[in-house]
Amino acid sequence: MHLSMNTLTDPTPDTRRRLLDALAAIIASKGYAATTIADLVAEARVSKRSFYEQFSDKAEALLALYESATRQSFAVLRAAIDPARDWHDQLDQALGAYFATLASNPPLLRTLFVEIMALGPRGLAVRRQSAETFADFIVQVAGPSLPKPLALAIVGGIHEWVLQAVEADAVAGLPALTAPAARLVRAVVDASA
C-alpha cells in the first residue's frame, strides 16, 4: 500500500485531502518552518478561506496530516494480521507490509518523523499517542503476557531504526528491517511469556 494522502482509510472532504496532500509536498521540499499558508493554498489550489474552514493554523494541519498517515500505517498492520494464525507466523508479513508502506513515500516519512517535532509539545503528544496505539496493538496481538512498557520499547526501537533511515536518506531500504524487527519483537515477547 502506498502511503499517500489520496488513499487514506478515513474519508475526508476533497478540500481537506487536497490541503493535506499539498502540506506533505511543501514540507517535504521546504520544511515545516519555511512553509506558509500562502504556499499551501497555492499548491492545493484553494482559497485561504477554504484553508481556515478546515484548520485553525498550519500546526493543526500538520497534526491532521500526521494523524491521517498514522491511521493508514496502522490499517496496513491490522490488514496483515490473521487472528486464526499464531502471531509468530504473522509477524514477518505484518512488519514487511508496514516497512514497505513507510518506504513508499520518503518525503512524507521525513515529515512524519522529523518535521512533527517542530510543533514542540503538541508534536510530541501526537507522536506519543501514535506510539501508544501501536504498543496497544502489539499487546493485543502478542497476548496479555507482554507488559505494555515492553511493547512501547519495541515501538520505540523500531521508530528509532526508521528515524535513522530517514536521516541517512535510506528510506528505500526500510523493508530490510523486517527480519531484525521481527527478531526484536520475538525476543521481547518470548522473554516476557
C-alpha positions in Angstrom: 0.0 0.0 0.0 1.4 3.4 -0.9 1.5 6.0 1.9 -0.4 8.7 0.2 -2.9 11.2 1.4 -5.0 10.2 -1.6 -5.5 6.7 -0.2 -6.4 7.5 3.4 -8.6 4.9 5.1 -10.7 7.6 6.6 -12.9 9.7 4.3 -12.1 13.4 4.3 -13.7 16.1 2.2 -11.9 16.8 -1.0 -10.6 20.2 0.1 -9.2 18.8 3.3 -7.5 16.0 1.4 -6.0 18.4 -1.1 -4.7 20.6 1.6 -3.1 17.7 3.4 -1.6 16.5 0.1 -0.2 20.0 -0.5 1.1 20.3 3.0 3.0 17.0 2.7 4.5 18.0 -0.6 5.6 21.5 0.5 7.0 20.4 3.8 9.0 17.7 2.0 10.6 20.3 -0.2 10.8 23.4 2.1 10.5 22.1 5.6 7.8 23.0 8.1 9.2 26.3 9.3 9.5 27.7 5.8 6.1 26.6 4.7 3.5 29.4 4.7 -0.3 29.3 4.4 0.1 31.1 1.1 2.3 28.3 -0.2 -0.1 25.7 1.0 -3.3 27.2 -0.6 -1.4 27.9 -3.8 -0.3 24.2 -4.0 -3.7 22.9 -3.1 -5.4 25.4 -5.4 -7.9 26.6 -2.8 -8.5 29.9 -1.1 -7.2 30.9 2.3 -10.8 30.9 3.4 -11.0 27.2 2.4 -7.9 26.5 4.5 -9.3 28.2 7.5 -12.6 26.4 7.2 -10.6 23.2 7.7 -7.8 24.2 10.0 -7.1 27.0 12.5 -3.5 27.2 11.6 -0.5 25.4 9.9 0.2 23.4 13.1 -3.3 22.0 13.2 -2.9 20.9 9.5 0.4 19.2 10.3 -1.2 17.4 13.2 -4.1 16.3 10.9 -1.6 15.0 8.3 0.3 13.1 11.0 -2.8 11.5 12.4 -4.1 10.5 9.0 -0.9 8.9 7.9 -0.6 7.1 11.3 -4.1 5.7 10.8 -3.1 4.5 7.4 0.0 2.8 8.7 -2.0 1.2 11.5 -4.5 0.0 9.0 -1.7 -1.7 7.0 -0.7 -3.6 10.1 -4.2 -4.6 11.0 -4.8 -5.9 7.5 -1.7 -8.1 7.7 -2.9 -9.8 10.8 -4.9 -13.0 10.6 -6.3 -13.9 14.1 -6.7 -17.5 13.1 -2.9 -17.9 12.8 -0.2 -17.8 15.5 1.2 -14.3 15.9 4.8 -15.6 15.3 3.7 -16.7 11.8 2.2 -13.3 11.0 5.0 -11.1 12.3 7.2 -11.0 9.2 4.2 -10.3 7.0 2.9 -7.5 9.2 6.3 -5.9 9.6 7.1 -6.3 5.9 3.9 -4.5 5.0 4.5 -1.8 7.5 8.1 -1.1 6.3 7.0 -1.2 2.7 4.3 1.3 3.4 6.7 3.7 5.1 9.3 3.3 2.4 6.8 4.2 -0.4 6.8 7.9 0.3 10.2 9.2 1.7 9.2 12.9 1.7 6.1 12.2 3.8 8.0 9.9 6.1 10.5 12.7 6.8 7.6 15.0 7.6 6.1 12.5 10.0 9.3 11.5 11.8 11.2 14.8 11.8 9.0 17.8 11.0 6.3 16.9 13.5 8.8 17.7 16.3 8.8 21.4 15.1 5.4 21.6 16.9 7.1 21.1 20.3 4.8 19.7 23.0 1.9 19.3 20.5 4.0 17.3 18.1 5.5 15.2 20.9 2.0 14.5 22.2 0.7 13.2 18.8 3.8 11.2 18.3 3.5 9.7 21.8 -0.2 8.9 21.2 0.8 7.1 18.0 3.4 5.0 19.9 0.7 4.1 22.5 -1.7 3.0 19.8 1.0 0.8 18.2 2.0 -0.6 21.6 -1.6 -1.5 22.4 -1.8 -3.3 19.1 1.3 -5.3 19.8 -0.1 -6.3 23.2 -3.4 -7.2 21.6 -1.7 -9.5 19.0 1.0 -10.9 21.2 -1.2 -11.5 24.2 -1.6 -10.2 27.7 1.7 -11.7 29.0 3.5 -8.8 27.2 3.6 -5.8 29.6 2.7 -2.5 27.8 6.0 -0.9 28.7 7.9 -3.6 26.8 5.5 -3.1 23.8 6.4 0.6 24.0 10.1 -0.3 24.0 9.5 -2.3 20.8 7.8 0.6 19.1 10.5 3.0 20.3 13.2 0.7 18.9 11.6 0.3 15.6 10.8 4.0 15.3 14.5 4.8 16.0 15.5 2.5 13.2 13.1 4.3 10.9 14.4 7.7 12.0 18.0 6.6 11.3 16.9 5.6 7.8 15.2 8.9 7.3 18.2 10.8 8.5 20.6 8.8 6.3 18.3 9.2 3.3 18.0 5.4 3.2 14.2 5.1 3.4 14.1 2.7 0.4 16.0 0.2 2.5 13.3 0.1 5.2 11.9 -3.3 4.1 15.3 -4.8 5.0 14.5 -4.1 8.7 11.7 -6.7 8.6 13.9 -9.6 9.8 15.7 -7.7 12.6 12.5 -6.1 13.8 10.8 -9.5 13.9 13.7 -10.9 15.9 13.4 -8.0 18.3 9.7 -8.5 18.8 10.0 -12.2 19.2 12.8 -11.9 21.7 10.9 -9.4 23.9 7.6 -11.2 23.7 9.1 -14.6 24.2 11.1 -13.4 27.2 8.1 -11.9 28.9 5.9 -15.1 28.5 
